């Protein structure tokens, strides 16, 4: 047994509302202290192989028991840390659906063992590269025998309803609403956004109403109340006479059957050039040079319409986060990363407005600049979008990208009259020159190297503490 003094623990900022335990960091590891009320249950789940099965099925984050003793906890678990935290408002519709299926599949497994998830919000799901898994071990609790999944409404608000809105092409609106950690997207809001009008009660509803009227006339009040309560619980997804497993399977089928159409409104382009075969030879060589020089363990890429060159870094063993504003472009990368088993996390995000912190003191969600910062930032085929289309000056571009670069930045200069930005180009952009870009980069990086052999000015920028 190893006793760990409480003053050596660093509690996770979002771990403050769980009565079953607390998550903390210690000695480079990620741990969960379990309260006495849950220690016996969780020990049993390890003993009977439940935890191993859930981990093997990639539904639960890998977790092990430890021999650590921490004051106030009867059991200490160690979790495998997911290296990058992302949130549902940064996921594509496909990613949201895949996360939803993990939650339902986990609930189905738990239901077979008399257990349930006490909540279902997407803050409890993280993507490890392109693979989602549940990370809140403390949400696993015993299911009451006469009830079912009480988190069903929350699941709908944060998964089903946003997906229904996205099925109508309103992806941007759904993601904005997912920043609301309390309500997500409610049924009435989803109906309004999906353009569904109130057509009055259905035939089934009218028949049920007539049946209830007759029952009130001829059955005792106690029997009527029991029938009404049973119907109400069934509609809410609550277990009545063992119906929860079938309800959950139906819910899973419903999620899978949602037909996700592409976004109606694209921020920049329609899909860009997401095919890996479209990589420019000069840019490929520049990326390979930067990887050899920096040897990054992590890479952050900003892409607008070009292929994601960070896949080269993933194949070289780096952990990759790639962001773009065009969801179809990002979703193509997500499918590619899953198919090729690459450690790539694609996200929908505009680097001009990175996701901010949410919640009191940022305890609900940390800002993207903290979560996604990486050893190397790749920003190829992007300067004309940032500097011409969006009218940022080069100092804003350099300073913004430097926030994500722990060690280095790879960036190239694209002429403002490029086909992608020709319609925005005018004589007002006289300061848009490669010389001014280089000068701005030198104000934020200790060393700026102009790479030879490239068709366009390409710079590898290194911070002072980079080795």
C-alpha positions as CSV (number, residue, x, y, z in Angstrom):
1,X,0.0,0.0,0.0
2,X,1.2,3.5,-0.8
3,X,-0.3,6.4,1.1
4,X,-0.7,9.6,-0.8
5,X,-1.1,12.8,1.2
6,X,-4.0,14.9,0.1
7,X,-1.8,17.9,-0.5
8,X,0.0,16.1,-3.3
9,X,-3.2,15.7,-5.3
10,X,-4.3,18.0,-8.1
11,X,-8.1,17.6,-8.5
12,X,-9.5,17.9,-12.0
13,X,-11.3,21.2,-12.3
14,X,-14.4,19.6,-13.7
15,X,-14.6,16.9,-10.9
16,X,-16.6,18.7,-8.3
17,X,-20.2,17.5,-8.7
18,X,-19.9,13.7,-8.4
19,X,-20.9,12.3,-5.1
20,X,-19.4,8.9,-6.1
21,X,-15.8,10.2,-6.1
22,X,-13.2,12.7,-7.4
23,X,-10.8,12.6,-10.3
24,X,-7.3,13.8,-9.6
25,X,-3.7,13.9,-11.0
26,X,-0.8,12.5,-9.0
27,X,2.8,11.7,-10.0
28,X,2.0,11.9,-13.7
29,X,-1.1,9.6,-13.6
30,X,-4.8,10.1,-13.7
31,X,-6.8,8.6,-10.8
32,X,-10.3,8.4,-9.4
33,X,-10.9,8.3,-5.7
34,X,-14.1,6.3,-5.0
35,X,-16.3,7.0,-2.1
36,X,-17.4,4.3,0.4
37,X,-20.9,4.2,-1.1
38,X,-19.5,2.8,-4.4
39,X,-16.3,1.0,-3.5
40,X,-18.0,-2.4,-2.9
41,X,-19.9,-2.2,-6.2
42,X,-16.8,-1.2,-8.3
43,X,-14.6,-3.9,-6.7
44,X,-17.3,-6.4,-7.7
45,X,-17.3,-5.1,-11.3
46,X,-13.5,-5.8,-11.5
47,X,-13.8,-9.2,-9.9
48,X,-16.6,-10.5,-12.1
49,X,-14.9,-9.3,-15.3
50,X,-17.4,-6.5,-16.2
51,X,-14.8,-3.8,-16.4
52,X,-12.6,-5.9,-18.6
53,X,-15.5,-6.7,-21.0
54,X,-16.5,-3.0,-21.3
55,X,-12.9,-2.0,-21.9
56,X,-12.4,-4.8,-24.5
57,X,-15.5,-3.6,-26.3
58,X,-14.0,-0.1,-26.4
59,X,-16.9,1.3,-24.5
60,X,-15.1,2.3,-21.3
61,X,-11.7,4.0,-20.9
62,X,-9.1,1.5,-19.7
63,X,-9.2,1.4,-15.9
64,X,-7.4,-0.5,-13.2
65,X,-7.5,-0.8,-9.5
66,X,-4.6,0.5,-7.5
67,X,-3.2,-0.1,-4.0
68,X,-3.0,3.6,-3.3
69,X,-4.5,4.9,-0.1
70,X,-6.0,8.5,-0.2
71,X,-7.8,10.0,2.8
72,X,-11.5,10.2,2.2
73,X,-11.7,7.4,-0.4
74,X,-12.2,3.6,0.0
75,X,-10.8,2.7,-3.4
76,X,-8.5,4.4,-5.9
77,X,-8.7,3.6,-9.6
78,X,-6.2,4.6,-12.3
79,X,-7.5,5.6,-15.8
80,X,-5.6,5.7,-19.0
81,X,-5.4,9.4,-19.7
82,X,-7.0,10.5,-23.1
83,X,-4.3,12.9,-24.4
84,X,-6.7,15.4,-26.0
85,X,-10.0,16.7,-24.6
86,X,-12.6,17.7,-27.2
87,X,-16.3,18.6,-26.8
88,X,-19.4,17.9,-28.7
89,X,-19.7,21.4,-30.2
90,X,-16.4,20.6,-32.0
91,X,-17.5,17.3,-33.4
92,X,-19.0,16.5,-36.8
93,X,-22.5,15.0,-37.0
94,X,-21.0,11.6,-37.7
95,X,-18.8,11.9,-34.6
96,X,-21.8,12.9,-32.5
97,X,-23.7,9.8,-33.7
98,X,-20.7,7.5,-33.1
99,X,-20.4,8.9,-29.5
100,X,-24.2,8.4,-29.0
101,X,-23.9,4.8,-30.1
102,X,-21.1,4.2,-27.6
103,X,-23.3,5.6,-24.8
104,X,-26.3,3.4,-25.8
105,X,-24.1,0.3,-26.2
106,X,-22.6,0.9,-22.8
107,X,-26.1,1.3,-21.3
108,X,-27.2,-1.9,-22.9
109,X,-24.3,-3.8,-21.4
110,X,-25.0,-2.3,-18.0
111,X,-28.7,-3.1,-18.2
112,X,-27.9,-6.7,-18.5
113,X,-26.1,-6.5,-15.2
114,X,-28.7,-4.5,-13.3
115,X,-26.7,-1.3,-13.7
116,X,-27.2,2.0,-15.4
117,X,-25.6,5.3,-16.3
118,X,-26.8,8.1,-14.0
119,X,-26.1,10.7,-16.7
120,X,-25.6,10.7,-20.4
121,X,-24.2,14.1,-21.4
122,X,-21.3,14.2,-24.0
123,X,-18.8,15.7,-21.5
124,X,-18.4,12.1,-20.4
125,X,-17.3,10.9,-23.8
126,X,-13.8,11.6,-25.2
127,X,-12.3,10.8,-28.6
128,X,-9.0,9.0,-28.4
129,X,-7.9,9.9,-31.9
130,X,-11.0,8.9,-34.0
131,X,-12.3,6.5,-31.4
132,X,-14.9,7.6,-28.8
133,X,-15.2,6.0,-25.3
134,X,-16.9,6.7,-22.0
135,X,-14.6,8.1,-19.4
136,X,-16.9,8.8,-16.3
137,X,-16.5,5.5,-14.4
138,X,-18.4,7.1,-11.5
139,X,-21.6,7.4,-13.5
140,X,-22.1,3.6,-13.3
141,X,-24.6,3.0,-10.6
142,X,-27.2,0.2,-9.7
143,X,-30.4,0.4,-11.6
144,X,-33.6,0.6,-9.5
145,X,-35.8,-2.5,-10.2
146,X,-38.9,-0.5,-11.1
147,X,-37.2,2.1,-13.3
148,X,-35.1,2.3,-16.4
149,X,-32.8,4.8,-17.9
150,X,-33.5,8.1,-16.1
151,X,-30.8,9.7,-18.2
152,X,-32.9,9.2,-21.4
153,X,-34.1,12.8,-21.6
154,X,-30.5,14.1,-21.2
155,X,-29.4,11.6,-23.9
156,X,-32.0,13.0,-26.3
157,X,-31.2,16.6,-25.5
158,X,-27.5,16.1,-26.2
159,X,-27.5,13.5,-28.9
160,X,-30.8,12.6,-30.6
161,X,-32.2,16.2,-30.9
162,X,-29.0,17.7,-32.1
163,X,-28.7,14.9,-34.7
164,X,-32.3,15.6,-35.9
165,X,-31.4,19.3,-36.3
166,X,-28.3,18.3,-38.3
167,X,-30.4,15.9,-40.4
168,X,-32.0,19.1,-41.7
169,X,-28.7,20.6,-42.5
170,X,-28.4,23.0,-39.6
171,X,-25.1,21.7,-38.2
172,X,-23.8,25.0,-37.1
173,X,-26.9,25.9,-35.1
174,X,-26.9,22.5,-33.3
175,X,-23.2,22.8,-32.4
176,X,-23.8,26.3,-30.9
177,X,-26.6,24.9,-28.8
178,X,-24.4,22.1,-27.5
179,X,-22.3,24.7,-25.7
180,X,-25.2,24.8,-23.2
181,X,-24.2,22.2,-20.7
182,X,-27.5,22.2,-18.9
183,X,-30.1,21.9,-21.7
184,X,-28.5,21.0,-25.0
185,X,-31.3,20.9,-27.6
186,X,-34.8,20.3,-26.3
187,X,-37.5,18.5,-28.2
188,X,-39.5,21.7,-29.0
189,X,-36.4,23.4,-30.2
190,X,-35.4,20.5,-32.4
191,X,-38.9,20.4,-33.9
192,X,-38.9,24.1,-34.6
193,X,-35.4,24.0,-36.2
194,X,-36.4,20.9,-38.2
195,X,-39.4,22.7,-39.6
196,X,-41.9,20.3,-38.1
197,X,-45.3,22.0,-37.6
198,X,-47.8,21.1,-34.9
199,X,-50.4,19.1,-36.8
200,X,-52.4,18.2,-33.7
201,X,-52.7,14.8,-32.1
202,X,-52.1,11.7,-34.2
203,X,-54.6,9.0,-34.7
204,X,-52.8,6.8,-32.2
205,X,-53.0,9.7,-29.6
206,X,-56.7,10.2,-30.3
207,X,-57.4,6.4,-29.8
208,X,-55.4,6.4,-26.6
209,X,-57.2,9.4,-25.3
210,X,-60.6,7.8,-26.0
211,X,-59.5,4.6,-24.3
212,X,-58.5,6.6,-21.2
213,X,-61.9,8.3,-21.1
214,X,-63.7,5.0,-21.2
215,X,-61.4,3.6,-18.5
216,X,-62.2,6.4,-16.2
217,X,-65.9,5.7,-16.6
218,X,-65.7,1.9,-15.9
219,X,-62.5,1.2,-13.9
220,X,-61.6,2.1,-10.3
221,X,-59.4,5.2,-9.9
222,X,-56.5,3.2,-8.6
223,X,-56.4,1.0,-11.7
224,X,-56.6,4.1,-13.9
225,X,-53.7,5.7,-12.1
226,X,-51.6,2.6,-12.4
227,X,-52.3,2.4,-16.2
228,X,-51.4,6.1,-16.6
229,X,-48.2,5.8,-14.6
230,X,-47.2,2.7,-16.6
231,X,-47.7,4.5,-19.9
232,X,-45.9,7.6,-18.7
233,X,-42.8,5.6,-17.6
234,X,-42.8,3.7,-20.9
235,X,-42.7,6.9,-22.9
236,X,-39.9,8.2,-20.8
237,X,-37.8,5.1,-21.4
238,X,-38.3,3.7,-18.0
239,X,-38.2,0.0,-17.4
240,X,-41.6,-1.6,-16.8
241,X,-41.5,-5.4,-16.4
242,X,-38.1,-5.8,-17.9
243,X,-38.7,-3.7,-21.1
244,X,-35.6,-1.5,-20.8
245,X,-33.3,-3.7,-22.9
246,X,-35.8,-3.7,-25.8
247,X,-36.3,0.1,-25.3
248,X,-32.5,0.6,-25.5
249,X,-32.2,-1.5,-28.7
250,X,-34.9,0.5,-30.3
251,X,-33.2,3.7,-29.2
252,X,-30.0,2.5,-30.8
253,X,-31.8,1.7,-34.0
254,X,-33.3,5.2,-34.0
255,X,-29.9,6.9,-33.6
256,X,-28.4,4.8,-36.4
257,X,-31.3,5.5,-38.7
258,X,-31.0,9.3,-38.6
259,X,-30.1,10.4,-42.1
260,X,-27.4,13.0,-41.8
261,X,-27.4,15.4,-44.7
262,X,-24.4,17.7,-45.4
263,X,-24.5,21.2,-43.9
264,X,-26.7,23.6,-45.8
265,X,-24.3,26.4,-45.3
266,X,-20.6,26.0,-45.8
267,X,-18.2,28.5,-44.2
268,X,-15.6,28.4,-46.9
269,X,-15.8,25.7,-49.5
270,X,-17.8,22.6,-50.3
271,X,-15.6,19.8,-49.0
272,X,-12.3,21.3,-50.2
273,X,-9.7,18.8,-51.5
274,X,-9.8,16.2,-48.8
275,X,-8.3,13.3,-50.8
276,X,-4.8,12.3,-49.6
277,X,-3.8,11.8,-53.2
278,X,-4.2,15.5,-53.8
279,X,-1.2,16.5,-51.6
280,X,1.1,19.0,-53.2
281,X,4.6,17.6,-53.6
282,X,6.3,20.8,-52.3
283,X,4.1,20.9,-49.2
284,X,4.6,17.2,-48.6
285,X,8.4,17.7,-48.6
286,X,8.1,20.7,-46.3
287,X,6.1,18.7,-43.8
288,X,8.6,15.8,-44.0
289,X,11.4,18.3,-43.4
290,X,9.6,19.9,-40.4
291,X,8.9,16.5,-38.9
292,X,12.6,15.5,-39.2
293,X,13.8,18.8,-37.7
294,X,11.2,19.1,-34.8
295,X,10.4,15.5,-34.1
296,X,7.1,16.4,-32.7
297,X,5.1,14.1,-30.4
298,X,2.0,16.1,-31.2
299,X,0.8,18.1,-34.2
300,X,-2.0,20.7,-34.7
301,X,-3.1,21.5,-38.3
302,X,-5.3,24.3,-39.6
303,X,-6.8,23.4,-43.0
304,X,-9.3,25.3,-45.1
305,X,-9.6,23.5,-48.5
306,X,-6.3,21.5,-48.9
307,X,-5.8,17.9,-47.9
308,X,-4.8,17.4,-44.3
309,X,-1.0,17.1,-44.4
310,X,-0.9,16.1,-40.7
311,X,-1.7,12.6,-41.7
312,X,2.0,12.4,-42.7
313,X,2.8,13.2,-39.0
314,X,0.3,10.6,-37.8
315,X,2.0,7.9,-40.0
316,X,5.3,9.0,-38.4
317,X,3.9,8.3,-34.9
318,X,2.8,11.8,-33.8
319,X,-0.6,12.5,-32.2
320,X,-2.6,14.8,-34.4
321,X,-5.4,17.2,-34.0
322,X,-6.7,18.7,-37.3
323,X,-9.3,21.5,-37.4
324,X,-11.3,23.0,-40.3
325,X,-14.3,25.1,-40.8
326,X,-15.9,22.9,-43.5
327,X,-17.6,20.0,-41.7
328,X,-17.7,17.8,-44.8
329,X,-13.9,18.3,-45.2
330,X,-13.4,17.4,-41.6
331,X,-15.8,14.4,-41.7
332,X,-13.8,13.0,-44.7
333,X,-10.7,13.1,-42.5
334,X,-12.6,11.4,-39.7
335,X,-13.6,8.5,-41.9
336,X,-10.1,8.3,-43.3
337,X,-8.5,8.2,-39.8
338,X,-10.9,5.5,-38.7
339,X,-10.3,3.4,-41.8
340,X,-6.5,3.7,-41.6
341,X,-6.4,3.5,-37.8
342,X,-4.5,6.8,-37.5
343,X,-4.1,8.8,-34.3
344,X,-5.9,11.8,-35.7
345,X,-8.7,13.8,-34.0
346,X,-10.5,15.9,-36.6
347,X,-12.5,18.8,-35.2
348,X,-14.8,21.5,-36.6
349,X,-13.3,24.8,-35.5
350,X,-12.3,28.1,-36.9
351,X,-8.8,29.0,-35.7
352,X,-9.9,32.7,-35.8
353,X,-12.4,32.0,-33.1
354,X,-11.1,29.0,-31.1
355,X,-13.5,27.4,-28.6
356,X,-13.5,29.5,-25.4
357,X,-13.7,28.4,-21.8
358,X,-17.2,27.7,-20.6
359,X,-18.5,27.6,-17.0
360,X,-17.5,29.4,-13.9
361,X,-13.7,29.8,-14.1
362,X,-13.7,27.6,-17.1
363,X,-14.5,24.5,-15.0
364,X,-17.1,23.1,-17.5
365,X,-14.9,23.3,-20.6
366,X,-11.3,24.5,-21.0
367,X,-10.4,26.8,-23.9
368,X,-9.1,25.2,-27.2
369,X,-5.7,27.0,-26.9
370,X,-5.0,25.1,-23.7
371,X,-6.4,21.7,-24.8
372,X,-5.2,21.6,-28.4
373,X,-1.7,23.2,-28.2
374,X,0.9,20.9,-29.8
375,X,4.6,20.7,-30.5
376,X,4.2,21.6,-34.2
377,X,1.5,23.6,-35.9
378,X,1.0,23.1,-39.7
379,X,-0.8,25.9,-41.5
380,X,-0.3,25.3,-45.2
381,X,-2.5,26.9,-47.9
382,X,-4.2,29.1,-45.2
383,X,-2.6,32.5,-45.3
384,X,-4.8,33.8,-48.1
385,X,-7.9,32.7,-46.3
386,X,-6.8,34.3,-43.1
387,X,-5.2,37.5,-44.6
388,X,-7.4,38.2,-47.6
389,X,-10.8,36.6,-47.1
390,X,-11.0,37.3,-43.3
391,X,-8.8,40.4,-43.4
392,X,-6.5,39.5,-40.5
393,X,-3.1,41.3,-40.5
394,X,0.0,39.1,-40.4
395,X,0.7,39.9,-36.7
396,X,-2.8,38.6,-35.8
397,X,-2.1,35.5,-37.9
398,X,1.3,34.9,-36.3
399,X,0.2,35.6,-32.8
400,X,-2.9,33.4,-33.1
401,X,-1.1,30.4,-34.5
402,X,1.7,30.8,-32.0
403,X,-0.9,30.2,-29.2
404,X,-1.2,26.6,-30.4
405,X,2.5,26.0,-31.1
406,X,4.5,24.8,-28.2
407,X,7.7,24.5,-30.3
408,X,7.3,25.3,-34.0
409,X,5.1,26.5,-36.8
410,X,5.2,25.5,-40.5
411,X,3.4,28.0,-42.7
412,X,3.5,29.1,-46.4
413,X,2.5,32.3,-48.2
414,X,-0.2,32.1,-50.8
415,X,-0.8,35.0,-53.2
416,X,-3.9,36.9,-52.5
417,X,-5.2,36.6,-56.1
418,X,-5.3,32.8,-55.7
419,X,-8.5,31.3,-57.2
420,X,-9.9,30.7,-53.7
421,X,-9.6,34.4,-52.7
422,X,-9.5,36.2,-56.0
423,X,-13.0,37.7,-55.5
424,X,-11.8,39.3,-52.2
425,X,-8.6,40.7,-53.6
426,X,-8.1,44.5,-54.1
427,X,-5.4,47.1,-54.1
428,X,-6.2,47.6,-50.4
429,X,-4.0,44.6,-49.6
430,X,-0.7,46.3,-50.5
431,X,0.8,45.1,-47.1
432,X,0.0,41.5,-48.0
433,X,3.5,40.3,-49.0
434,X,5.7,37.4,-48.0
435,X,8.2,39.9,-46.5
436,X,5.6,41.3,-44.1
437,X,4.5,37.7,-43.2
438,X,8.2,36.8,-42.4
439,X,8.6,40.0,-40.3
440,X,5.5,39.2,-38.3
441,X,6.6,35.6,-37.7
442,X,10.0,36.9,-36.4
443,X,8.2,38.9,-33.8
444,X,6.7,35.7,-32.3
445,X,9.3,33.0,-33.0
446,X,13.0,33.0,-32.1
447,X,14.1,31.5,-35.4
448,X,12.4,31.7,-38.8
449,X,13.8,29.7,-41.7
450,X,12.8,30.2,-45.3
451,X,12.8,26.7,-46.8
452,X,14.5,26.1,-50.1
453,X,13.1,24.2,-53.0
454,X,9.5,25.3,-52.5
455,X,7.3,26.9,-55.2
456,X,6.0,29.4,-52.7
457,X,7.6,31.1,-49.7
458,X,7.5,28.5,-46.9
459,X,8.7,29.2,-43.3
460,X,9.6,26.9,-40.5
461,X,9.4,29.0,-37.3
462,X,10.9,27.7,-34.0
463,X,10.4,29.0,-30.5
464,X,13.3,29.8,-28.3
465,X,12.9,26.8,-26.0
466,X,12.5,24.3,-28.9
467,X,15.3,21.7,-29.3
